Amino acid sequence: MGDRARNLSECKDSVEKTIGSVVSRSHTYESSSWGFISAPFYNEVWEVETEVSPRELLDKCHDIENRSGRVRDPQGEGYDSRVIDIDILAYGDQVVRERGLTIPHKFLHMRNFVLVPWSDIAPDFVVPVHERTVIDLLKLSEDQGYCQRV
């Protein structure tokens, strides 16, 4: 919502101040919403070098979202428009299955708005659990939503 390009830029600054260095950044893509009706989103995928644990990373991502004005549904049901939404797609080759934290992200293989920008920066990254590269997952994706470079 709002100034999507500025929101992404400010989010990147916050990530670099609190989590770690953004070492790779995809192009920006506009995409249709996924799972609900909304105005189009801007999406990017970043590779971040960090020393924080996966759980601490999730907490820091939520803090950035909250400071950006994100309001979460207390029941955690459904999707809605938001200023910023940060997803942890992968954490190296680690697999994490904890309450409230699943890495790799459980829907990444079904979302072109994730796979298209991710293929900009790491097409040959083998996604744990799926044991396929990002580009292979994109080729197998059945997502019909649009995802266009801005």
N, C-alpha and C positions, 0 to 999 in steps of 0.2 A: 504494500500500500504506500501511497505517497510518492516521493521522488525515489524511484527504484535504484537508479544509478548511484545517487548520493548515499542511500541506505547501504548498498554493497560496499562502497568506499569506506564509510564510517565503520562498518562491521569489520572490514579487513584491518583497519587501524586498531580496533579493540582487540581483535585476535592477536595481532602482533604485540600489543602491550601486555596481554595477560596469558597467552597460551604459548606462542612461539613464532618463529619466522615463517612467512608464506614463501616457500621456495619455488613453487610453480602455481600459475593461475591460468585457468582456461579463458577462452573468449567468453563474452557475455551472450546469453541466449534468452530469447523471449519464448515462453511456452504457455500452453493452455494449462488450466488448473487440473489437478488429478484428484478424483474422489469427491468433488463438489463443483458447483458453478461459481465462477469468480472472474474478475478481470485477469488478464494475462500476468504471469510472473516473470521476473528476471532471475536467471540461474547462472551460477558459476560453480566450478569445482576447484578447490585449492588443495595443494599438497602443503602440509604444515609440519615443520620440524619442531618437535616438542619433547620435553622431559617429563611431562605430567602423565599420570596413569590414565587409563581409559575412563574410570569413574570420575576422577578429578576433571578430566577433559569435558565430560558431559556436564558436570556442575558449572564449569566456567562458560560453556556454550549457553546454558540456560540463563546464567547471569547476564551475558551479553544480550541475549534476546529480551530479557526482562527490562534491562536498562534502555533498550531500543523502543520500548513501548509494547512489547508482545504481551498479550493477555491469554493465559492458558485456561482451557475448560477444566474445572476442577475434577470432573469425571473422566477427562481424557478421551471423550467420545467424539468421533468425527473430525473433520478438517474444517478450517476456516481461513479467511484472509488474514495476513499478518504483515507487520513491517519487515521482520527478519525471521527466517527459519533456518537454523543450522542443523544439518544432519551429519553424523559421523558415519561415513561410508565404510571405511576400513581403518585399521590401526596396524600397519605393517601386515604381517602374516598371522596376526593373532585372531583367535575366535573367542568372543566374549558372550556368555549367556548368563546374565544376571537380571534380577528384578529391575525393570525399567531401562535396561541397556542391552541391546543386541548388536553385536559387531561380527561380521559385516551387516550393514543395514538390511533388514529382512525384505524390503521391497525394491532394492536397487536394481535388480535384474529385470524388473517390470517397468522401469521408468526411463523413457528416452531423455527426459529433461535432466537426468543424472548421467546416463551413459554417453550422451553426445558430448557434453562438455568434458567429462572425464576422459573420453578418448582423445581430446586435444592434448592432454598433458601426460597420459599414461596408458596408451592403447594396449600395451603388452603386459600390463600389470595383471597377474593371476589372482583373481578374487578368491580368498579362502572360502570354503564350503562349496562354492560353485565349481571350483577347479577349472575355470575358464578365464580367458583374458577379457578385459573390458570390451575390446572391439568384437570379440566373439559373442559376448552377451548382447551387445548392441545388434549384431546381425540376427540373433535369435529372438529379439524382443518383438512382442506382439502389440506394443503400445501404439495406438492410433492417434494420439495427441500430437499437435505440432510442436516443433522445437526449432526455432530459426535464429541464426546468429544476428546480433544487433549491430 
